[in-house]
Amino acid sequence: MTITGFDSTGQSTGETVLPPRQVTAAEDLDAELRALEDGIATAAPVSAAPAGEKTEEQATEPVRRRPVWRTLAWQDVLAIVSFLAVALFVTAPLWLNLDHELRDDPQDQAFFEWMLAHGARVLTDGAYPFFSDRMNYPDGVNMMANTSVLAVSLPLTPITLLFGPHVAFNVFLTGALALTGASWYLVLARRLVTSRLAAWVGALLCTFAPSMISHAGGHPNIVSQFLVPLIIWRTLELRVPGRAVRNGLLLGGLLVWQAFINLEILFMTAVGLGVFCVVLGLVRRRRHRGEAVAFVRGLVVAAVLALAVLAYPLSVQFFGPQSYQGLAESVRAFGADLGSFTAYSTHSVAGRGDLPLRLAQNPSEQNAFFGWGLVILFFGLILWLRRSAAVLTLGGLAVLFAAMSLGPSVHLDGADTQVPGIWAFLHHLPVLNSAVPTRWAMAIAPIVGIVLALGCQRAADLIRTQPHTRGPIRVAMITAVAMALVPIVPTQLATVPMEPVPAFVTSGAWQRYVDDQHTMVTLPLPDSSYPDPLRWSAFTGQDLRIAGAYALLPVENPQDPTDRTATFAPPWRPTSGLMASIRQGNPTPQVTDARREMTLADLRFWKAGVVVLTPQTRDIEMIRAMSDLLGFRPTWTGGLWMWDVRNLVDDPEAVLTAEASS
């Protein structure tokens, strides 16, 4: 058993092994715990390897291994299939009702469908991957600053083209969960533990923890963590001497790949690995002096490769058009409630009513809902394996991430305690100002999963080495694991009927009005409460260019030109603000010549070819207001009301006044 990702079956793994000496069965537990602390492989039992059979130099020589796909046993295949089955169970409502969308976060689903269409357009039309004006015209959207998931959207292009971005989104989400489970299982089973059952239990928690299921309700980029276990494995492999270039290139490639899925997950993984490696490096510095040098060499190679590939995309993200500098203060204040760590998520079978929603900002950010059973089991396992520096470091990391997730001010059961959290001293720093603090609690789930796998492995080892304890140990472990995991078994994602794409779009009628010189303006303009136009644009392969956006865009505050924080909508304009206000239920203000003049200026800014409005809340009020502004009534066609405004926009002499309207 080992924490560094090496085989513990007694076979050479290309790593240092325990000193070659005979160990009695009674000493086996101490030997394994020492091996775990050192992060090195052991034999189980150690006495299986005769003393002096291998020297330390021989043990560090690389051993050729068969590819993983040639060494999969039927148990491995069954485990991998089980992850796909659970992923399909969780996402089944989306597959069984293709005319439905996610209930808790439909705006992000529409956003990622649009991003999938962007990836397909990059391949089919040669579009620039890091910026797009297909949304928020004419300012456009910085794709690197908006999680464009190019590492997923590009491979999914055939599915997007054949079945549409809506189906591609379902494949994205289901595949993200299934692949993450398979990846965690293979790394745990091949590198951390020898018990397949222990690896399976740990991988289940890493993949289907409440935080993962809550983000599956709209954030497939965040649940796409199939590279995280591989990054952990390859980072720990950097310490193998003589393989700096190979190991560095492999790790660098994984880092680049993850950067084009989600940088936030990559950053949290890097912080956790950095702390872990520093602590274990200090613990091992005397007994394994050559490891630090080998590790640094490999890390330099990985950093050089990653920076060389990512230098330009990151420069676009931080300094390119429509870039921003940190999230809004309100978002940076999103912290996990201290009471949420022992509560149950609404996405777990033990979740009840709206209680969890009082402890989280929204249904998708239930990041810290582990429940009492899992919290007690985790700290119990830490205590049981306390002789291992690796396990103690993992426990310390979990506490650190929990503290960071509390945000600038600690909340308990929904009340602000006025006690500052450590995030209060961090959230103004570059890079950290773009992180959502509550999401640091997500990083705890993999830590708990790893410790759980190690605990199950320890129980299996005790049963093997001390047969007389078999019954009590099995009962104790099964009971403890069941009490911890059964309450957090995930439920299926909730969906609701989706507004269909209007026939005006599906029939191609929009092409008469929208071209390279004109856009479509929707009422209201797309935002977090009305993301449907993003899905229309995605349906057309982004040939339909729209004004407005639901995306992270820089604030343009005339009162503070230096403010470059992000907002989830384009800067306010008179017409978009008016329609949003009407839709929210506010009274329609009097239409004056000044308002008409501002409306015409907005339409020209957006280069509008057509203004459209679908049946929705307060649609009659918006029709009246827009008709009064433009001076003519709309035409009902293709499931929406339409105003053809090309003559107004293209004619620089055109004006909108009360006299002209009459």
C-alpha positions, 0 to 999 in steps of 0.5 A: 500500500502506498500514497505515491502511486506505485504498485504494492503487490511486491513487484518492482515498480521502478521505485525504492523499496523497503530495506531488504530484510526479513520481516515477521508477520507481526511486524508487517503492519509497522512496515506498511505504515512506514512505507506509507509514510515514506511514500514508497512501495511495499511487499504484502507480505514483505516476507515474500521477497527474500532478503537481499534479493534486490539492491537499492540500485536494482529496485530503482531501475525502470520496469517495463509494464504492459499497457493498462488496457492489456492488464484490465481484469474483469473486475476492472471492466465491471468497475468502469462499467459501474461508473458509466451506469451511475453517470447515466442514472444521474443524467437520465432525465436529460436523456429520456427527455431531450426537450428538457433542460436542467432545472437548477442552472439552465443558463449555464447549460445554454452557455456550454451548448453555445461553447460546444457550437464554438468548438465545432465552428473552430474546426469546420470554419477555422474560427479563431478559438480564443475570441468570438463576436458571435455573441455580445456583438460588437464587443465580443467575448473573450473565450479564454476568460470564459471557460471555452472547454476547447479540450472537450468541444473540439473532440465532440465536434462530430457529435455536435454536428450530427446531433446538435449541441443539446445532445452534445451537452448531454454526452459532455456531462455524462462522459465527464462523470463516467471518465472521472470515475474510471480515471480515479479507479485506475489510478487508485487501483494501479498506484495507491492501493492493491484492493480493487474494492478499496479503489472502487469505493474511493473512486465512487466518492471522488466522482459522485460526491455531493459537490460533484452532483451539484455542479453536474446541474450546470457545470460540466467543465467542473465535473470533468476531473478525469485528468486530476488523478492522472496529474497527481500520479504524474506529479508524484512520478517526477521523483523517479531519477533518470526520467526527468524529460519523459516524466516532465513532458507527460505532466506538462501535456496533462497540465495543458489539456486540463487548462483548456477544460477548467483552470480553476480545477487545475489551480486547486489541484496545483495548490494541493499537490504543491503543499503535499509535495513540499511536506513529504519532501521535507519528511523524506529529505534525509533518507531519499536525498536524490528525489528532490533533485529529480523532482525539480528537474522533471517539474522544470521540464513540465513547466517549460512545456506548459508555459510554452503552449499556454503563454499566448492563450493566457495572454489573451485571457488576462490582457486580450480584448474583453479580458477582466481583472478578478470577479466582482466583490459579491462573488468573491464573498461566496463562502461555504457555511460552516454548518454545511459540512455536516449537512446533506445536499439536496442532491443526496438521498438524505437531503431534505427540503430547502435546508441546504439552500439556506447554507449555500448561494445556489443549488449548484454551489453545494460544495461542502455537504458531506454529512456527519457520517462521512466527517466522522469516518474521515477523521477516524481514518486519519487517526487510525493511519496517523503514523503516516506523514502522507495521510496526516498531510492529506488531513491537513490539506482537507482542513486548509481547503475547508478554511479557505472555502469559508470565504472572507467572513465565516457564516454558521447556519446562515448567520454571519459570525463577523469572524474573518476567514483566511480568504479575507487576506487572500481574495484581493491577490492576483489569480486568487481574485478570480476564484470562488472561495466556496469551491475550495471545498470541492477539493476536499472530496478527492482527499476524502476519497483517497483516505477512504481507499487507504482505510479500506486497504488497511482493513483488507491488509489486517484481514489478510495478515490477522485472519482471526480479526476478519469478522470484526474488521469486516463488520466495522468497516462495512458499517462505517462506510455504509453509514457515511456513504449511503446518506450521500447517494446521489439523486437524479438531476432535476429537469424542466421543459425547455423552450423550443427554438423558434421556427423563425430560427430553425427554418432559416428565415432569420437569414433574410435579416442577419448577415455579416453586417447585421445581428439579431437583437432579442427582447430582452437581451440574453442574460442569466434569466433569459439565456435562450438566444444562446441556444438559438445561436448554437443551433445554427452553428453560430452563424446567427450572431446575436447582441448581448450575452450571458458571459463573464465580461469586464465592467464598464463603469463610467464613474470608475474607468479603472474597474475591470472586474467581471460581470455576467452581462454586457454593460448597461445600455438604455434599451436593454435596461428598459426591456429588462426592467419591464420584464421584471415587472416594473411599470413602463416609463413614458416613451419620449423622443430622447428614449427613441433617440437612445434606442436608435443609437443602441440598434446602430451600435448592435448593427441590428437587422431584426428585433425579435420577441418570443412569448414570455412573461410581460411580453405584451408590455415589451411589445407595446414599449418597443412598438412605441419606440420604433413607431410600427407594430411587429410581424408575427412569424415563425413563433415570435414577433419581429421588427425589421429595423434594417432601414433604420440602422442602415440609413444614417439620416433616419430618426425616431421621433413622435412625429415620425412614429405617427 
